[in-house]
């Protein structure tokens, strides 16, 4: 991965760096993770670019660092080039932080520009957009 660290913000991680600045190349079974990402309950957009196959897991934690719940998913990217993935996730009540782990399920998975952005879902009867002003945050993975 590159040397440019992500910018922690009050609600997540923000992609503030250029493409490939935090590129990770993972062999099958390898993991890359970030722990203690600040996060509050609610709906969030989780985005990243990937090549080949990856699984991801969020572990939502309370203020004592105890696990509230986990959420797991997987994505299959093209074998050439990077594919953008966007997932909507919901952090449960009581969440104050989360851990995020990516695991390669193919021989040479690439991962880049991961972000997690807090959003507010509009009331179905509302006619105005209600998106949080909180910036995205970009994880600083270790692996």
HELIX and SHEET records of a PDB file:
SHEET    1   A 2 UNK A   7  UNK A   9  0                                        
SHEET    2   A 2 UNK A  12  UNK A  14 -1                                        
SHEET    1   B 4 UNK A  24  UNK A  27  0                                        
SHEET    2   B 4 UNK A 108  UNK A 119 -1                                        
SHEET    3   B 4 UNK A  42  UNK A  51 -1                                        
SHEET    4   B 4 UNK A  83  UNK A  91 -1                                        
SHEET    1   C 4 UNK A  31  UNK A  38  0                                        
SHEET    2   C 4 UNK A  97  UNK A 104 -1                                        
SHEET    3   C 4 UNK A  53  UNK A  61 -1                                        
SHEET    4   C 4 UNK A  67  UNK A  76 -1                                        
END                                                                             
